Every structure is written in structure tokens, then in C-alpha cells.
Amino acid sequence: MSSNKSLAPAHLRAVLLDVEGTTTPVEFVYEVLFPFARRHVMEFIQRQRPSEEVLACLSGLRDERRADIEKGFAPPAWHEGADELPAKSVAAYVHWLMDEDRKSTALKSLQGKIWEAGYLGGRLQAPVYSDVPRAFARWRGQGRGIYIYSSGSILAQRLLFAHTDNGDLTGFIDGYFDTTTGAKTSADSYRSIGARISLPAAEVLFLSDVVAELDAAREAGMKTALCARAGWNESETPGHQIVLTFDPVFP
């Protein structure tokens, strides 16, 4: 569990990557992306009302709110307007879900669409750690597959890597997975990813900054490493090899 030891087992044919805290600073997500979605949600809904994709998000949010009430929660009121698109109510409910840190598929989808408008309009650019672009190029040159698995929607992932401060990195990435695949702390999710990329789990390396996710991936048979960008307390033992950057990963 060294932070300096190279990680290069020859049998590993693909790298599966978390995003927050692994390829991208956590601060970008919580201090830039989430506030951007929060500020612009009502404006976006009002502007994008004819979109079938947005209508599907709103329908999903309406259903989720109904389920919240059935479970005994107290979400904000939802006032249907004459056009059945209550932007203020949707915005209030979205804010409530975000405050609850809810892993909602409808919420993630709507956030992704708001961020898409921000990226395409030049108002958003995603930072990645400096070692990420060179690692992507190195792994691609070695013939290894590169995949992303994040709680953010697939759209949000594609947008982030298409608009980084190191340019468009999507050309290096072979596939994306989000929570529609399953929870990141469930071993079944990693088994499903292995099946979908047509590789035995034992031939995939999963890198994340969350030990519970690594535990699940290892249970599924994947090789794992903890990406500790901010360092790691040596008195703690996460049970996984530690890397501080991608530089020792398939050097």
C-alpha cells in the first residue's frame, strides 16, 4: 500500500476511473458545477420547455417528489401551472434534492443539460489534474482501454472531458458509466461494467478516492488503487495500494 510503488501488472487491459477527486478536483464539482446548476435551473426550464428530454426530466422529478411524500418526507410544494410546467416549483424541488445530496437520476439528467448549455456557451471549463492528459495518452499508447464511472450522468461526464483546461480528452475515452449501471458501492455494478466492456473483472484496474467504492470493485474481482490526491494519513490502512498521481500507474 505504498504511494510510490509503480502499478503496472501486465495482465490489466483497462482502467476504470472515478471523476471527483480522481481526475478532477472535488472543488470544481461542489463550488462551480452544482452552484451553476442551482442558479440557472429555473431559467433553463423556462427556456427549454419544448424539449422532450427536458419534459422527461420534469416527469421523473414529479414522480420522485410523489414518492418522497409517500415515504414521509416533506419536499417543497409543487404548483402545476396552466402549461403543467411549474418552473418555480421544479427549481425549489431541485434545490431541495441538491441540499439532500440525493443521487437522483432525473436530477442528474437535468443538471447535465444545464451544464451542457454552460459548456457550449463558454461559461464552464473543467479542470483536470496535470497528470491526467499524459496518463491518458500513455495508456492509449499501451493499448489499454479507458473508461469512466461516476455518479454524474453520462452526459455530464462527456461534457466535462470535452471541455477541460487541457482541451478535449474524449478521444482517449472508450466508454462512460453512471448510476444507471448501479450504485458505486455495489459489487454487482462492477461486474456489470466488466461484462459490458467484454473484459474479465480481473483485467480491469479501478482508481477512485473512495474506499467503499474500491472495496466493491475488489469484491467483483477488479484490481484497485486509492487515488489520494491530497495525501493519505499513513496511520490509516485503506486496504488498497495508494497512488498520489497517475504517473506510477502503467508508467
C-alpha positions in Angstrom: 0.0 0.0 0.0 2.8 2.4 -0.9 2.3 5.7 -2.6 5.5 5.4 -4.6 5.3 1.8 -5.9 4.6 1.5 -9.7 1.4 -0.1 -10.6 1.8 -2.0 -13.9 0.5 -5.6 -13.8 0.8 -6.8 -17.4 -2.5 -8.6 -17.4 -4.5 -5.4 -16.8 -6.1 -4.3 -20.1 -8.3 -1.4 -19.0 -8.5 1.4 -16.5 -11.8 2.4 -14.9 -11.8 5.9 -13.4 -13.8 7.8 -10.9 -14.0 11.6 -11.6 -14.4 13.7 -8.4 -11.1 13.7 -6.6 -9.5 11.3 -9.1 -9.3 13.1 -12.4 -10.8 16.4 -11.4 -10.7 18.4 -8.2 -13.7 17.9 -6.0 -14.0 21.7 -5.6 -14.9 22.1 -9.2 -18.0 19.9 -8.8 -19.2 21.4 -5.4 -18.0 25.0 -5.9 -18.6 25.5 -9.6 -20.9 22.9 -11.2 -23.5 22.5 -8.5 -23.9 26.2 -7.9 -24.1 26.8 -11.6 -27.0 24.3 -11.9 -28.7 25.8 -8.9 -28.5 29.3 -10.2 -29.7 28.5 -13.7 -32.3 25.8 -13.3 -35.4 27.9 -13.4 -34.1 30.0 -16.4 -33.2 26.8 -18.2 -36.6 25.2 -17.7 -38.4 28.3 -18.9 -36.2 28.5 -22.0 -36.2 24.7 -22.8 -39.8 23.9 -22.3 -40.5 22.4 -25.7 -37.7 19.8 -25.4 -38.9 16.2 -25.0 -35.7 15.4 -23.0 -36.4 18.2 -20.5 -40.1 17.1 -20.2 -38.8 13.6 -19.4 -36.6 15.1 -16.6 -39.6 17.0 -15.2 -41.8 13.9 -15.3 -39.1 12.0 -13.4 -38.8 14.7 -10.8 -42.6 14.9 -10.4 -42.7 11.1 -9.8 -39.8 11.3 -7.4 -41.4 14.0 -5.4 -44.6 11.9 -5.2 -42.6 9.0 -3.9 -40.9 11.3 -1.3 -44.3 12.3 0.1 -45.3 8.6 0.3 -42.1 7.9 2.2 -43.0 10.6 4.7 -40.6 13.3 3.5 -41.7 17.0 3.1 -40.4 18.3 -0.2 -41.4 21.8 -1.4 -44.9 22.4 -2.8 -45.4 21.7 -6.4 -47.9 24.0 -8.0 -49.0 23.0 -11.5 -49.5 25.9 -13.9 -51.8 26.0 -16.8 -49.0 24.7 -19.0 -48.1 22.0 -16.4 -44.5 23.2 -16.3 -44.2 24.9 -13.0 -40.6 26.3 -13.3 -40.6 27.8 -9.8 -41.8 24.6 -8.2 -39.3 22.5 -10.1 -36.5 24.8 -9.2 -37.5 24.6 -5.5 -37.6 20.8 -5.6 -34.3 20.6 -7.4 -32.7 22.8 -4.8 -34.2 20.6 -2.1 -32.8 17.5 -3.7 -29.4 19.1 -4.0 -29.5 20.1 -0.3 -30.3 16.4 0.5 -27.4 15.3 -1.8 -29.8 13.0 -3.5 -28.5 10.6 -6.1 -31.5 11.1 -8.3 -31.3 10.0 -12.0 -33.8 12.7 -13.1 -31.9 15.4 -11.1 -28.5 14.3 -12.6 -30.0 14.3 -16.1 -31.4 17.8 -15.7 -28.1 19.1 -14.2 -26.3 17.6 -17.1 -28.4 19.5 -19.6 -27.9 22.8 -17.7 -24.2 22.2 -17.7 -24.3 21.4 -21.4 -25.6 24.9 -22.0 -22.9 26.3 -19.8 -20.1 24.5 -21.5 -21.3 25.2 -25.0 -21.8 28.9 -24.1 -18.2 29.1 -22.8 -19.3 29.8 -19.2 -17.9 26.5 -17.9 -14.5 24.8 -18.3 -13.4 21.7 -16.3 -10.0 21.5 -14.6 -8.2 18.1 -14.6 -5.1 17.2 -12.7 -2.0 17.9 -14.8 -1.0 14.2 -14.9 -4.4 13.1 -16.4 -3.8 14.1 -20.1 -0.3 12.5 -20.2 -1.6 9.3 -18.5 -4.5 9.1 -21.0 -2.0 9.4 -23.8 0.3 6.8 -22.2 -2.4 4.3 -21.6 -3.8 4.7 -25.1 -0.3 4.1 -26.5 -0.1 0.9 -24.4 -3.4 -0.3 -25.9 -5.3 -0.1 -22.7 -9.0 0.8 -22.6 -10.0 3.9 -20.6 -13.5 4.1 -19.0 -15.2 6.5 -16.7 -17.6 5.6 -13.8 -19.1 8.5 -11.9 -22.3 9.4 -10.0 -22.7 12.2 -12.5 -24.7 11.5 -15.6 -23.0 10.2 -18.8 -23.9 13.5 -20.5 -22.1 15.4 -17.6 -19.1 13.1 -17.9 -18.8 13.6 -21.7 -19.2 17.4 -21.3 -16.5 17.6 -18.6 -13.9 15.7 -20.6 -14.8 17.5 -23.8 -14.2 20.9 -22.2 -11.2 20.6 -19.9 -8.4 23.1 -19.3 -6.2 20.7 -21.3 -8.5 20.5 -24.3 -10.9 17.8 -25.5 -9.9 14.5 -23.9 -12.9 12.4 -25.0 -10.9 10.9 -27.9 -9.0 8.9 -25.3 -12.1 7.5 -23.5 -13.7 4.3 -24.6 -16.9 4.4 -22.6 -18.8 6.0 -19.7 -20.9 4.6 -16.9 -23.2 6.3 -14.3 -25.5 5.2 -11.6 -28.0 3.8 -14.1 -25.5 0.9 -14.1 -25.9 0.6 -10.3 -24.6 2.0 -7.1 -20.9 2.6 -7.0 -20.7 0.8 -3.7 -22.2 -2.4 -5.1 -20.0 -5.2 -6.4 -22.7 -6.0 -9.0 -22.1 -2.7 -10.7 -18.5 -3.5 -11.4 -19.4 -7.0 -12.6 -21.9 -5.4 -15.0 -19.2 -2.9 -16.3 -16.8 -5.8 -16.9 -19.5 -7.6 -18.9 -20.4 -4.5 -20.9 -16.7 -3.8 -21.9 -16.2 -7.5 -22.6 -13.3 -7.9 -20.2 -13.0 -10.2 -17.1 -13.1 -8.1 -14.0 -9.6 -9.3 -13.1 -8.2 -7.5 -16.1 -9.6 -4.1 -15.1 -7.9 -1.5 -12.7 -10.3 0.8 -10.8 -9.0 4.1 -9.5 -11.1 6.1 -7.0 -10.6 8.3 -4.0 -13.5 6.5 -2.1 -12.5 3.3 -0.2 -16.1 1.9 -0.2 -16.2 2.0 -4.0 -12.8 0.3 -4.2 -14.0 -2.4 -1.8 -16.9 -3.1 -4.0 -14.8 -3.2 -7.2 -12.3 -5.6 -5.5 -15.2 -7.8 -4.4 -16.2 -8.0 -8.1 -12.6 -9.1 -8.9 -11.1 -5.9 -10.1 -7.6 -4.6 -9.3 -7.9 -1.4 -7.2 -5.9 1.6 -6.1 -6.8 4.5 -3.9 -6.1 7.8 -5.6 -5.1 10.1 -2.7 -4.6 13.4 -4.4 -4.3 15.3 -1.1 -2.1 12.6 0.5 -3.0 9.9 3.0 -2.6 9.5 6.7 -0.1 6.7 7.0 -1.6 5.6 10.3 -4.7 4.6 8.4 -4.8 1.5 6.3 -7.3 1.7 3.4 -6.6 -1.9 2.3 -5.7 -0.8 -1.3 -2.5 0.4 -2.9 -2.2 4.1 -2.8 -1.2 6.4 -5.6 -0.9 10.2 -5.3 -1.0 10.8 -9.1 -1.5 8.7 -12.3 2.3 8.8 -13.0 3.1 5.4 -11.4 0.1 3.8 -13.0 1.4 1.9 -16.0 4.4 4.1 -16.4 
